[in-house]
Amino acid sequence: MDVIQVIAAELSVKPQQVAAAAALLDEGATVPFIARYRKEVTGGLDDTQLRNLEERLVYLRELNDRRDSILDSIRSQGKLTPELEQSIRDADTKTLLEDLYLPYKPKRRTKAQIAREAGLEPLADALLQNRDLIPEQAAAAYIDPEKGVPDVAAALDGARQIVMERISEDAELLAELRERIWNKGILHANVVSGKESEAAKFKDYFDYSEAINKIPSHRALALFRGRNEDLLTLTLKPAEQDQDEHQLCTQFVCRRLQVSDTAKPADAWLAETARFAWKIKLFTRIDMDLKLRLREAAEHEAIKVFAGNLRDLLLAAPAGPKTTMGLDPGIRTGVKVAVVDPTGKLLATDTVYPHQPKNQWDQSIAALAKLIAQHSVQLVSIGNGTASRETDQLVADLIKRHPELHFQKIVVSEAGASVYSASELAAKEFPNLDVSLRGAVSIARRLQDPLAELVKIDPKSIGVGQYQHDVNQSQLARMLDTVVEDCVNAVGVDVNTASAALLKQVSGLNGTISENIVAFRDANGPFANRSQLKKVPRLGDKAFEQAAGFLRIMNGDNPLDASAVHPEAYPVVNAILDDTGKSIRDLIGQSQFLRGLNPANYTNTDFGLPTVSDILQELEKPGRDPRPEFKSAQFKEGVEKITDLLPGMSLEGVVTNVANFGAFVDIGVHQDGLVHISHLADEFVKDPRSVVKAGDTVKVRVLEVDVARQRISLSMKKDIDSSDFVRSEKTAKHNQKPKPQPALQNSMSSAFAKALKK
């Protein structure tokens, strides 16, 4: 298989583009570097195309390697025919390749193999070739007690095992039947008898069925989790009328065996053999294959959703370099306090006890006010965990009592802060700081710059996934690593303030080089220009080439070092300066002048039109941050816990997670609400991420509150019918008898029903 041609066809690009990108990847270039600085070489392939190219390149190369080993294996057996070799060379998936290899794959001793050893293969061949034979009479000649064939029945059973194995290893038949069941099959789920109470969280699947090829990823992963916990059974039926479909599939097998007239003795025996082959061999294999196919597709989609949410979170708007106080809320253990300067350097820590049992409300306000005044704090970042609303009230009271302090309070997600606090990285950064206080530092810093702080945390601990622990962990980790790499390089990194954890994500750098950069910076002071980076131990020419364009040096010797212009392209800028007679400081930021220049005038053999155009755009706004402007949500006063919510209530919240069935929103009651996909907008929504992203501030209305199950249903629709609102459990008990809800009512019950089953 020509890998380059295949990928070019899949991406609808030229083979030369794919070949050039593959060569760069093989040389160690990263996707961000190729996408940004090698546009002429690849013909302008963007980062999305390059990521797909990279993934397919690995898959197809592995496919070719497996193809070669299979051909060698079959050739060594002396069974490789020209037709078989061509089929193997034409196979375009690993599944088809393994189907073709199945008859020749070394295997344990099967019943069919034992029958062959007993000399029964000629009997199987005779019954296949001559349908007029009477099986019992033909089998009599093969009775041999010494070989384990004591009678006619044993001989015929051995011959049947041989025929069944051949049929089950027929790649063409397998593929045809597998696709048929995928398109018609129904997956049924039932609760394991006697485990109804234990399986309460899977209540929606106690008696559930759906077309296997229609099950969305979140439902599929929920089903497999239930099965893995021995709470659900999953049964695949070939169609709605499964008995009829079993008969039809048996007929497919009969046609494969060329059974045409069951009045003939051998045909009748083969028809029965076909029935056994379908039920025992083929359907068992297909059942396993299709469940695996469903799981892999669901995992792929879940990983894709996680990656999208992580990208949105990492690229969330930064509050910027402002002195910030981080508050990690707690009740009995107190509220942990940390103040960091605009660069994230720790200035002060404290612990206050405004809540039970100490109730030191006034003392806490005084302590916080003193710290805010002392360090000129501009932002107070409050973690959204336990006691978050109570702590938010504390800060609100502080603002009322001390209006002269002029600071802003924001509630932020503290997901992963505890993981960071106990990490080796945190211990290295703050060896003498209590673990609990490290969390407050993280909460402060993630408001200043979410990207710089969140890269220190394992992405799986940030909590924006969908059944993240149920998917292939190596694939998940690989995908999340690419997201972090893309985000960090899209924004760029200030080499004089970045942590080693952030620097490690820069194109071309690794953990060792990143730590060496920080050590060099600590020993020699801030970098004055990019060229100094070459003095860092282990940072060779290749690493410099890959990393330099993404590393920023603010207020250095050369203004270009603060931009995304790569040092290798500085001669292009010098040519522009010579041509225009301007200095670099006079040229930077002059949008109208720069747009009047013709990029074609500055191209040469090394730098083409795409690169020169990028340079001119970068000179307009050097080092521009692609992230949006910072905004914050304001939680409603008096709404602090789930029992405070009432149907119809309008609130502001922050999107914490986006799944295929909707978005989860933090509205300040310690329990995220669900905006089902059907309530994200007044018009039809296919993909929730086309409407909202993690970190967005949104306005919602409460549809229903289920206090017992801790579930909140929300809507972002502008026009909502009053019948959509369902009274909360608390209100309903006082005012009316509960009414059974219609199956398709637009309430939380239907929202979750839509999310969990059709």
C-alpha positions as MATLAB code, in Angstrom:
seq = 'MDVIQVIAAELSVKPQQVAAAAALLDEGATVPFIARYRKEVTGGLDDTQLRNLEERLVYLRELNDRRDSILDSIRSQGKLTPELEQSIRDADTKTLLEDLYLPYKPKRRTKAQIAREAGLEPLADALLQNRDLIPEQAAAAYIDPEKGVPDVAAALDGARQIVMERISEDAELLAELRERIWNKGILHANVVSGKESEAAKFKDYFDYSEAINKIPSHRALALFRGRNEDLLTLTLKPAEQDQDEHQLCTQFVCRRLQVSDTAKPADAWLAETARFAWKIKLFTRIDMDLKLRLREAAEHEAIKVFAGNLRDLLLAAPAGPKTTMGLDPGIRTGVKVAVVDPTGKLLATDTVYPHQPKNQWDQSIAALAKLIAQHSVQLVSIGNGTASRETDQLVADLIKRHPELHFQKIVVSEAGASVYSASELAAKEFPNLDVSLRGAVSIARRLQDPLAELVKIDPKSIGVGQYQHDVNQSQLARMLDTVVEDCVNAVGVDVNTASAALLKQVSGLNGTISENIVAFRDANGPFANRSQLKKVPRLGDKAFEQAAGFLRIMNGDNPLDASAVHPEAYPVVNAILDDTGKSIRDLIGQSQFLRGLNPANYTNTDFGLPTVSDILQELEKPGRDPRPEFKSAQFKEGVEKITDLLPGMSLEGVVTNVANFGAFVDIGVHQDGLVHISHLADEFVKDPRSVVKAGDTVKVRVLEVDVARQRISLSMKKDIDSSDFVRSEKTAKHNQKPKPQPALQNSMSSAFAKALKK';
ca = [
       0.000    0.000    0.000;
       1.314    3.420   -0.955;
       0.818    5.275    2.326;
       1.449    8.706    0.819;
      -1.150    8.236   -1.941;
      -3.768    6.926    0.490;
      -3.364    9.831    2.921;
      -3.367   12.353    0.077;
      -6.691   10.966   -1.156;
      -8.175   10.985    2.368;
      -7.134   14.597    3.040;
      -7.870   15.753   -0.526;
      -4.378   17.195   -0.907;
      -1.452   16.526   -3.242;
       0.853   13.530   -2.606;
       3.834   15.930   -2.643;
       2.349   17.783    0.344;
       1.928   14.557    2.300;
       5.416   13.337    1.394;
       6.965   16.635    2.492;
       5.070   16.661    5.810;
       5.956   13.004    6.466;
       9.634   13.744    5.828;
       9.566   16.660    8.280;
       7.843   14.535   10.941;
      10.406   11.762   10.426;
      13.174   14.314   10.945;
      11.732   15.190   14.355;
       9.782   18.342   13.480;
       6.635   18.941   15.513;
       3.182   19.673   14.123;
       3.068   23.255   15.534;
       6.451   24.028   13.953;
       5.513   22.578   10.557;
       2.115   24.307   10.534;
       3.605   27.696   11.429;
       7.041   27.799    9.843;
       7.088   25.307    6.965;
       4.047   26.354    4.935;
       6.033   26.538    1.688;
       7.317   23.004    2.173;
       3.903   21.429    2.860;
       1.873   23.635    0.566;
       0.096   25.287    3.495;
      -1.196   22.249    5.412;
      -2.780   23.498    8.646;
      -2.411   21.987   12.121;
      -5.655   19.986   11.877;
      -4.626   18.418    8.578;
      -1.173   17.709    9.959;
      -2.557   16.028   13.079;
      -4.780   13.789   10.919;
      -1.833   13.114    8.630;
       0.376   12.192   11.571;
      -2.238    9.816   13.010;
      -2.923    8.106    9.675;
       0.785    7.874    8.917;
       1.344    5.862   12.096;
      -1.702    3.632   11.465;
      -0.924    2.870    7.819;
       2.740    2.202    8.500;
       1.750   -0.232   11.235;
      -0.711   -1.783    8.783;
       2.042   -2.253    6.191;
       4.393   -3.764    8.762;
       1.688   -6.212    9.834;
       0.926   -6.989    6.182;
       4.553   -7.894    5.526;
       4.759  -10.167    8.575;
       1.516  -11.938    7.575;
       2.777  -12.499    4.024;
       6.046  -13.898    5.400;
       4.146  -16.234    7.733;
       1.834  -17.621    5.035;
       4.728  -17.862    2.554;
       6.746  -19.904    5.051;
       3.789  -22.313    5.316;
       3.865  -22.788    1.540;
       0.220  -21.643    1.261;
       0.587  -18.209   -0.342;
      -1.258  -18.130   -3.656;
      -1.156  -15.136   -6.043;
      -4.856  -14.481   -5.353;
      -4.389  -14.558   -1.573;
      -1.321  -12.313   -1.800;
      -3.273   -9.769   -3.836;
      -6.173   -9.802   -1.339;
      -3.749   -9.218    1.528;
      -2.033   -6.380   -0.336;
      -5.413   -4.769   -1.056;
      -6.597   -4.933    2.581;
      -7.017   -1.369    3.861;
      -7.881   -2.035    7.514;
      -6.344   -4.088   10.286;
      -9.651   -5.930   10.759;
      -9.769   -7.128    7.133;
      -6.101   -8.054    7.250;
      -6.626  -10.218   10.341;
      -9.718  -11.821    8.747;
      -7.622  -12.902    5.758;
      -4.866  -14.217    8.020;
      -7.230  -16.160   10.280;
      -7.084  -19.525    8.418;
      -3.272  -19.444    8.424;
      -2.692  -18.045   11.872;
      -0.942  -20.464   14.259;
      -3.551  -21.524   16.775;
      -4.084  -23.824   19.698;
      -5.422  -27.332   19.049;
      -9.048  -26.909   18.103;
     -11.688  -29.611   17.665;
     -11.180  -29.243   13.913;
      -7.431  -29.754   14.293;
      -7.999  -32.864   16.410;
     -10.372  -34.166   13.710;
      -7.722  -33.605   11.041;
      -5.191  -35.495   13.128;
      -7.728  -38.350   13.291;
      -7.788  -38.442    9.490;
     -11.288  -36.992    9.038;
     -10.478  -34.175    6.586;
     -11.014  -36.422    3.531;
     -14.518  -37.179    4.844;
     -15.294  -33.456    5.118;
     -13.940  -32.883    1.582;
     -15.977  -35.814    0.189;
     -19.241  -34.502    1.662;
     -18.521  -31.030    0.269;
     -17.735  -32.358   -3.211;
     -20.371  -35.050   -3.651;
     -23.809  -34.105   -2.341;
     -25.294  -37.470   -3.284;
     -23.257  -39.229   -0.613;
     -25.121  -40.528    2.391;
     -23.122  -39.077    5.324;
     -23.592  -42.088    7.623;
     -22.431  -44.542    4.961;
     -19.435  -42.372    3.980;
     -18.435  -41.947    7.635;
     -18.396  -45.672    8.331;
     -15.077  -46.006    6.495;
     -13.428  -43.581    8.950;
     -14.224  -45.363   12.195;
     -10.979  -45.965   14.096;
     -11.180  -46.267   17.911;
      -7.411  -45.968   18.192;
      -7.622  -42.492   16.653;
     -10.509  -41.433   18.879;
     -13.246  -42.133   16.297;
     -15.304  -44.909   17.891;
     -18.401  -44.640   15.701;
     -20.148  -42.943   12.779;
     -21.443  -40.086   14.951;
     -17.913  -39.221   16.092;
     -16.644  -39.304   12.499;
     -19.407  -36.989   11.275;
     -18.929  -34.649   14.228;
     -15.218  -34.374   13.422;
     -15.975  -33.660    9.750;
     -18.510  -31.026   10.835;
     -15.927  -29.316   13.053;
     -13.575  -29.078   10.073;
     -16.236  -27.544    7.800;
     -17.372  -25.148   10.554;
     -13.811  -23.905   11.101;
     -13.346  -23.288    7.384;
     -16.584  -21.320    7.238;
     -15.724  -19.279   10.337;
     -12.410  -18.299    8.737;
     -13.921  -17.178    5.420;
     -12.904  -13.486    5.343;
     -15.432  -12.461    2.684;
     -18.351  -14.145    4.462;
     -17.267  -12.736    7.828;
     -17.103   -9.195    6.461;
     -20.516   -9.482    4.785;
     -22.268  -10.865    7.869;
     -20.491   -8.451   10.214;
     -21.739   -5.435    8.243;
     -25.227   -6.910    8.012;
     -25.507   -7.299   11.783;
     -23.931   -3.867   12.360;
     -26.677   -2.311   10.240;
     -29.562   -4.401   11.611;
     -28.433   -5.581   15.064;
     -30.101   -4.523   18.332;
     -28.160   -4.305   21.591;
     -30.193   -5.197   24.666;
     -29.250   -4.334   28.244;
     -30.785   -5.764   31.407;
     -29.986   -5.415   35.069;
     -28.364   -8.436   36.696;
     -30.998  -10.167   38.771;
     -30.776   -9.285   42.447;
     -28.574   -6.207   41.855;
     -31.313   -3.661   41.223;
     -30.418   -1.580   44.287;
     -26.679   -1.694   43.683;
     -27.207   -0.741   40.031;
     -29.463    2.258   40.753;
     -27.182    4.628   38.818;
     -27.825    2.494   35.717;
     -31.592    2.541   36.202;
     -32.154    3.853   32.678;
     -30.617    0.636   31.304;
     -32.491   -1.953   33.384;
     -34.568   -2.824   30.308;
     -33.033   -1.037   27.346;
     -32.554   -1.735   23.647;
     -31.247    0.282   20.699;
     -29.807   -0.296   17.230;
     -26.126   -0.977   17.841;
     -24.970    1.378   15.075;
     -27.075    4.239   16.497;
     -25.891    4.174   20.111;
     -24.051    7.439   20.908;
     -20.726    7.308   22.661;
     -21.872    8.392   26.136;
     -24.593    5.699   26.229;
     -22.240    3.040   24.900;
     -19.622    3.785   27.554;
     -22.273    3.796   30.274;
     -23.462    0.371   29.092;
     -19.955   -1.073   29.056;
     -19.238    0.374   32.492;
     -22.385   -1.304   33.822;
     -21.314   -4.595   32.297;
     -17.758   -4.296   33.624;
     -19.144   -3.719   37.110;
     -21.286   -6.884   36.743;
     -24.475   -4.856   37.082;
     -25.741   -5.090   33.500;
     -25.859   -7.810   30.873;
     -25.441   -6.852   27.216;
     -26.963   -9.078   24.560;
     -26.669   -8.500   20.827;
     -29.534   -9.731   18.665;
     -29.050   -9.785   14.890;
     -32.246   -7.765   14.285;
     -35.564   -6.795   15.858;
     -36.980  -10.125   14.728;
     -33.860  -11.965   15.737;
     -35.144  -15.466   15.014;
     -35.887  -14.574   11.380;
     -32.513  -12.898   11.043;
     -30.730  -15.961   12.436;
     -32.434  -18.010    9.712;
     -31.440  -15.486    7.026;
     -27.817  -15.491    8.185;
     -27.834  -19.283    8.178;
     -29.022  -19.116    4.552;
     -26.023  -16.856    3.770;
     -23.761  -19.594    5.126;
     -25.651  -22.229    3.143;
     -25.129  -20.265   -0.063;
     -21.434  -20.027    0.770;
     -21.368  -23.833    1.062;
     -23.390  -24.044   -2.180;
     -26.183  -25.970   -0.480;
     -28.892  -26.047   -3.132;
     -31.087  -29.082   -2.547;
     -31.599  -30.288    1.009;
     -33.294  -33.384   -0.386;
     -29.799  -34.648   -1.121;
     -28.340  -36.385    1.974;
     -25.028  -34.449    2.043;
     -26.797  -31.124    1.427;
     -29.114  -31.754    4.357;
     -26.107  -32.542    6.560;
     -24.294  -29.394    5.353;
     -27.386  -27.235    5.958;
     -27.360  -28.375    9.572;
     -23.608  -27.730    9.667;
     -24.254  -24.188    8.378;
     -26.749  -23.604   11.200;
     -24.213  -24.737   13.789;
     -21.447  -22.660   12.140;
     -23.594  -19.527   12.313;
     -24.795  -19.941   15.890;
     -21.617  -21.318   17.447;
     -18.775  -19.831   15.413;
     -19.763  -16.889   13.237;
     -22.302  -15.088   15.409;
     -20.137  -15.531   18.517;
     -17.206  -13.948   16.676;
     -19.350  -11.170   15.186;
     -20.968  -10.446   18.563;
     -17.528   -9.901   20.075;
     -16.262   -7.901   17.070;
     -19.233   -5.533   16.975;
     -19.206   -4.827   20.693;
     -15.512   -4.053   20.356;
     -16.275   -1.864   17.339;
     -18.940    0.003   19.307;
     -16.605    0.467   22.243;
     -13.715    1.705   20.099;
     -15.978    4.163   18.269;
     -17.386    5.379   21.597;
     -13.898    5.754   23.057;
     -12.730    7.654   19.982;
     -15.667   10.050   20.268;
     -15.225   10.461   24.039;
     -11.528   11.231   23.582;
     -12.435   13.742   20.878;
     -14.943   15.434   23.218;
     -12.399   15.514   26.055;
      -9.772   16.997   23.740;
     -12.160   19.714   22.570;
     -13.137   20.640   26.116;
      -9.519   20.679   27.243;
      -8.571   22.938   24.331;
     -11.353   25.373   25.252;
     -10.307   25.374   28.900;
      -6.615   25.880   28.150;
      -7.408   28.706   25.757;
      -9.821   30.375   28.186;
      -9.382   34.103   28.652;
      -6.608   34.994   31.117;
      -7.238   37.737   33.671;
      -3.688   38.859   32.978;
      -0.644   39.857   35.043;
      -2.381   41.253   38.101;
      -1.676   40.729   41.786;
      -4.111   38.006   42.760;
      -5.339   36.391   45.965;
      -6.330   32.744   45.750;
      -8.857   31.308   48.205;
      -9.206   27.541   48.577;
     -12.502   27.231   50.499;
     -12.994   24.881   53.403;
     -15.292   24.682   56.409;
     -13.681   22.989   59.401;
     -10.184   23.135   57.938;
     -10.510   26.846   57.159;
     -10.073   28.871   53.987;
      -6.523   28.679   52.644;
      -5.181   32.001   51.357;
      -2.321   32.729   48.953;
      -1.306   36.020   47.332;
       0.789   35.981   44.144;
       2.331   38.883   42.233;
       1.586   39.605   38.528;
       4.170   36.997   37.456;
       2.698   34.316   39.742;
       5.404   34.570   42.409;
       4.132   33.731   45.889;
       4.017   36.772   48.186;
       2.064   35.649   51.252;
      -0.103   32.866   52.711;
      -2.604   32.559   55.528;
      -5.531   30.476   56.773;
      -8.776   32.025   57.998;
     -11.716   30.336   59.765;
     -14.921   32.225   58.909;
     -17.159   29.136   58.940;
     -18.139   26.487   61.462;
     -17.006   25.571   64.023;
     -14.868   28.665   64.732;
     -17.124   31.210   62.959;
     -14.399   33.873   62.905;
     -16.193   35.973   60.312;
     -15.017   39.436   61.354;
     -11.472   38.282   62.070;
     -11.313   36.639   58.628;
     -12.468   39.812   56.875;
      -9.885   41.810   58.751;
      -7.092   39.393   57.855;
      -8.041   39.343   54.162;
      -8.406   43.130   54.024;
      -4.949   43.552   55.525;
      -3.364   41.259   52.930;
      -5.236   42.912   50.046;
      -4.168   46.376   51.141;
      -0.595   45.329   51.876;
      -0.019   43.771   48.438;
      -2.424   45.916   46.353;
      -4.435   42.855   45.329;
      -6.516   43.454   42.182;
      -8.261   40.084   41.862;
      -9.576   37.544   44.357;
      -9.913   34.042   42.904;
     -12.283   31.727   44.796;
     -12.250   27.975   44.227;
     -15.644   26.469   43.422;
     -15.446   23.477   45.768;
     -16.920   22.876   49.211;
     -17.833   26.121   51.011;
     -17.324   28.117   47.820;
     -20.572   30.091   48.106;
     -20.046   30.730   51.792;
     -16.547   32.033   51.004;
     -17.950   34.076   48.134;
     -20.327   35.665   50.660;
     -17.373   36.401   52.908;
     -15.575   38.265   50.106;
     -18.790   40.082   49.155;
     -19.085   41.274   52.750;
     -15.414   42.311   52.612;
     -16.148   44.441   49.521;
     -19.069   46.144   51.314;
     -16.998   46.905   54.399;
     -13.885   48.014   52.510;
     -14.924   49.695   49.241;
     -11.595   51.518   49.195;
      -9.725   48.295   48.322;
     -11.023   48.249   44.722;
     -10.632   44.596   43.770;
     -12.763   42.134   41.784;
     -13.822   38.661   42.960;
     -14.200   35.695   40.580;
     -15.151   32.078   41.244;
     -12.952   29.662   39.285;
     -12.875   25.906   38.818;
     -10.540   24.268   41.285;
     -10.575   20.917   39.456;
      -7.127   19.363   39.708;
      -5.815   21.852   42.285;
      -5.517   19.128   44.930;
      -3.725   16.891   42.419;
      -1.209   19.654   41.742;
      -0.813   20.342   45.486;
       0.339   16.803   46.179;
       2.441   16.480   43.023;
       6.200   16.210   42.801;
       6.191   19.402   40.737;
       4.436   21.372   43.499;
       6.748   19.930   46.125;
       9.731   21.032   44.067;
       8.270   24.500   43.512;
       7.175   25.010   47.142;
       9.186   22.571   49.289;
       8.430   24.393   52.559;
       4.782   25.183   51.881;
       1.933   23.142   53.337;
       0.143   20.993   50.760;
      -3.197   22.681   51.443;
      -1.750   26.145   50.772;
      -0.300   25.046   47.427;
      -3.882   24.597   46.219;
      -4.631   28.256   46.960;
      -1.582   29.264   44.907;
      -2.860   27.199   41.980;
      -6.344   28.755   42.255;
      -4.809   32.253   42.120;
      -2.533   31.487   39.192;
      -5.163   29.768   37.079;
      -7.154   33.005   37.090;
      -4.112   34.979   35.928;
      -3.242   32.513   33.179;
      -5.236   29.250   32.920;
      -2.876   27.786   30.320;
       0.322   28.348   32.298;
      -1.149   26.771   35.432;
      -3.230   23.933   33.995;
      -0.280   22.461   32.080;
       1.120   21.468   35.482;
      -1.824   19.146   36.069;
      -2.519   15.801   34.431;
      -5.293   16.686   31.945;
      -7.316   13.698   33.160;
      -7.588   15.377   36.563;
      -9.107   18.597   35.220;
     -12.554   17.045   34.951;
     -13.743   18.010   31.471;
     -13.989   14.492   30.096;
     -16.865   12.169   29.252;
     -16.378    8.705   30.803;
     -12.664    9.485   30.684;
     -11.672    6.554   32.900;
     -13.479    4.082   30.649;
     -11.519    4.807   27.474;
      -8.150    3.613   26.217;
      -5.799    5.472   28.517;
      -2.773    5.490   26.206;
      -4.836    6.899   23.320;
      -6.385    9.461   25.659;
      -3.006   10.546   27.010;
      -1.574   10.829   23.489;
      -4.490   12.963   22.291;
      -4.435   15.221   25.346;
      -0.687   15.713   24.993;
      -1.181   16.954   21.435;
      -3.914   19.359   22.603;
      -1.666   20.827   25.295;
       1.198   21.130   22.813;
      -1.012   22.880   20.230;
      -2.464   25.304   22.783;
       0.851   26.264   24.351;
       2.481   26.888   20.992;
      -0.541   28.789   19.668;
      -0.232   31.253   22.555;
       3.560   31.343   22.881;
       5.623   31.338   26.081;
       7.506   34.106   27.883;
      10.837   32.396   28.414;
      11.742   34.683   31.316;
       8.695   33.898   33.470;
       7.511   30.431   32.342;
       7.798   27.399   34.591;
       9.631   24.285   33.458;
       6.230   22.551   33.176;
       5.063   25.154   30.649;
       8.352   25.283   28.747;
       8.272   21.492   28.384;
       5.206   21.825   26.138;
       6.988   24.128   23.668;
       7.831   22.614   20.294;
      11.256   20.948   20.386;
      11.729   21.108   24.156;
      11.596   18.314   26.713;
      11.683   18.109   30.495;
      15.466   18.187   30.759;
      15.957   21.156   28.433;
      13.109   23.045   30.138;
      14.684   22.603   33.548;
      18.031   23.670   32.093;
      16.432   26.876   30.745;
      15.025   27.720   34.186;
      18.362   26.910   35.864;
      20.260   29.064   33.335;
      17.775   31.900   33.865;
      18.131   31.682   37.642;
      21.924   31.673   37.425;
      22.401   34.346   34.755;
      19.305   36.525   34.980;
      16.619   37.053   32.325;
      17.362   36.238   28.696;
      18.060   39.409   26.706;
      17.661   37.795   23.288;
      16.792   34.501   21.648;
      20.389   33.811   20.667;
      21.253   33.349   24.352;
      19.065   30.248   24.372;
      21.817   28.450   22.432;
      23.976   28.662   25.550;
      21.531   26.509   27.525;
      22.933   22.990   28.044;
      21.349   20.341   25.776;
      19.505   22.987   23.724;
      21.098   22.212   20.361;
      20.482   23.582   16.882;
      17.521   21.293   16.179;
      15.765   22.148   19.437;
      16.445   25.847   18.847;
      14.990   25.652   15.356;
      11.814   23.978   16.633;
      11.350   26.142   19.742;
      12.664   29.652   19.042;
       9.588   30.992   17.244;
       7.313   30.024   20.142;
       9.513   31.495   22.880;
       9.007   35.184   23.659;
      11.502   37.607   25.215;
       9.672   40.711   26.352;
      11.570   44.048   26.497;
      14.722   42.399   25.177;
      17.467   43.571   22.834;
      15.430   42.896   19.709;
      11.689   43.672   19.531;
      11.292   40.757   17.122;
      12.167   38.370   19.966;
       8.809   39.247   21.529;
       6.973   38.163   18.379;
       6.172   34.920   16.571;
       8.627   35.795   13.781;
      11.189   32.996   13.703;
      14.873   34.052   14.020;
      15.589   32.270   10.734;
      13.248   34.808    9.059;
      14.860   37.944   10.563;
      16.659   38.587    7.227;
      13.224   39.066    5.631;
      12.379   41.747    8.210;
      15.765   43.368    7.644;
      15.009   43.513    3.914;
      11.711   45.257    4.665;
      13.507   47.743    6.927;
      16.112   48.476    4.254;
      13.409   48.943    1.635;
      11.195   51.209    3.745;
      13.936   53.105    5.542;
      12.257   52.518    8.895;
      13.618   51.117   12.144;
      12.054   48.011   13.620;
      10.522   49.994   16.474;
       8.974   52.424   13.987;
       7.602   49.583   11.864;
       5.994   47.422   14.570;
       2.312   48.113   15.110;
       1.901   50.335   12.006;
      -1.060   48.399   10.619;
      -2.008   50.768    7.791;
       1.581   51.032    6.550;
       2.253   47.292    6.800;
      -0.927   46.420    4.929;
       0.211   48.661    2.108;
       3.344   46.562    1.544;
       3.361   43.871   -1.144;
       4.557   40.571    0.381;
       5.709   39.333   -3.025;
       8.442   42.001   -3.032;
      10.214   40.279   -0.141;
      10.038   36.613   -1.123;
      13.154   34.617   -2.006;
      14.242   31.019   -2.469;
      13.985   30.334    1.274;
      10.845   32.261    2.199;
       7.744   32.252    0.066;
       4.543   34.268    0.029;
       2.853   32.459    2.987;
       5.777   33.109    5.332;
       6.231   36.754    4.303;
       2.476   37.366    4.684;
       2.622   35.835    8.187;
       5.566   38.073    9.067;
       3.732   41.232    8.015;
       0.648   40.198   10.017;
       2.800   39.488   13.049;
       4.486   42.876   12.816;
       1.048   44.513   13.084;
       0.441   42.951   16.508;
       3.605   41.189   17.650;
       3.092   38.360   20.122;
      -0.700   38.765   19.971;
      -2.618   36.424   22.261;
      -5.263   34.372   20.407;
      -7.306   33.933   23.577;
     -10.532   35.917   24.115;
     -11.055   38.874   26.419;
     -11.503   38.014   30.094;
     -15.072   37.947   31.460;
     -16.527   36.479   34.634;
     -19.929   35.182   35.724;
     -21.818   36.659   38.666;
     -23.679   34.091   40.743;
     -27.067   35.119   42.084;
     -27.156   36.206   45.705;
     -29.256   33.986   47.952;
     -28.868   30.984   45.641;
     -26.209   28.898   47.341;
     -27.500   25.319   47.443;
     -29.668   23.106   45.312;
     -32.731   23.591   47.541;
     -32.604   27.349   46.823;
     -33.395   26.739   43.164;
     -36.896   27.173   41.769;
     -38.236   26.361   38.283;
     -38.224   29.423   36.048;
     -35.366   31.097   37.917;
     -32.902   32.988   35.672;
     -29.227   32.617   36.548;
     -25.747   33.236   35.212;
     -23.208   30.440   35.205;
     -20.001   29.055   33.757;
     -19.836   26.069   31.394;
     -17.679   23.459   33.097;
     -17.989   20.556   30.674;
     -19.494   19.840   27.266;
     -20.669   16.352   26.308;
     -22.376   15.082   23.171;
     -25.754   15.267   24.905;
     -25.421   18.799   26.306;
     -23.447   21.111   28.571;
     -22.892   21.185   32.325;
     -23.056   24.617   33.945;
     -21.836   25.772   37.363;
     -24.530   28.093   38.764;
     -23.000   28.352   42.230;
     -24.866   25.633   44.152;
     -22.069   23.029   44.356;
     -23.833   20.864   41.770;
     -23.562   21.529   38.054;
     -26.793   21.701   36.096;
     -27.341   20.059   32.716;
     -28.446   22.003   29.664;
     -29.611   19.167   27.444;
     -28.739   19.527   23.757;
     -32.427   20.138   23.038;
     -32.324   23.224   25.300;
     -29.058   24.796   24.164;
     -30.750   27.027   21.599;
     -34.128   27.759   20.059;
     -33.009   26.082   16.837;
     -31.806   22.501   16.293;
     -28.290   21.828   17.584;
     -26.273   18.910   16.259;
     -23.027   19.509   18.142;
     -23.170   21.220   21.585;
     -19.676   22.651   21.089;
     -20.984   24.707   18.181;
     -23.013   26.669   20.770;
     -20.956   26.593   23.979;
     -17.441   25.797   25.102;
     -15.897   25.009   28.484;
     -15.273   28.269   30.331;
     -18.058   30.222   28.607;
     -20.250   32.486   30.712;
     -23.916   31.773   29.909;
     -27.414   32.762   31.047;
     -29.758   29.886   31.912;
     -33.194   29.250   33.344;
     -34.025   26.441   35.745;
     -36.359   23.806   34.286;
     -36.422   21.219   37.046;
     -34.681   20.377   40.297;
     -34.455   16.810   41.559;
     -33.073   17.194   45.081;
     -33.052   13.469   45.841;
     -30.900   12.619   42.813;
     -28.951   15.910   42.927;
     -29.914   16.735   39.356;
     -30.612   20.156   37.904;
     -32.121   20.705   34.469;
     -31.412   24.041   32.795;
     -32.309   25.748   29.538;
     -30.627   28.362   27.372;
     -33.670   28.804   25.163;
     -35.125   32.286   24.944;
     -38.681   31.093   24.393;
     -39.731   28.491   26.958;
     -43.301   27.348   27.473;
     -44.482   27.493   31.081;
     -45.343   23.800   30.891;
     -41.631   23.068   30.571;
     -41.029   24.140   34.163;
     -41.415   21.361   36.709;
     -41.764   22.203   40.367;
     -38.933   21.163   42.585;
     -39.362   18.236   44.930;
     -39.504   20.588   47.920;
     -42.200   22.854   46.396;
     -44.207   19.985   44.976;
     -44.615   18.380   48.399;
     -46.157   21.546   49.793;
     -48.373   22.572   46.920;
     -49.567   19.604   44.930;
     -49.506   15.899   44.462;
     -46.773   14.776   42.111;
     -48.006   14.221   38.578;
     -46.603   11.520   36.349;
     -44.518   13.293   33.717;
     -45.275   12.718   30.029;
     -42.579   10.662   28.349;
     -41.547   13.437   25.967;
     -42.116   16.446   28.235;
     -39.343   19.023   27.971;
     -38.269   18.691   31.590;
     -35.248   17.266   33.307;
     -36.659   13.750   33.177;
     -36.923   13.932   29.411;
     -33.587   15.715   29.169;
     -31.829   12.901   30.945;
     -33.922   10.345   29.102;
     -32.769   11.848   25.811;
     -29.217   11.838   27.056;
     -29.319    8.257   28.205;
     -31.629    6.489   25.796;
     -33.739    7.162   22.770;
];
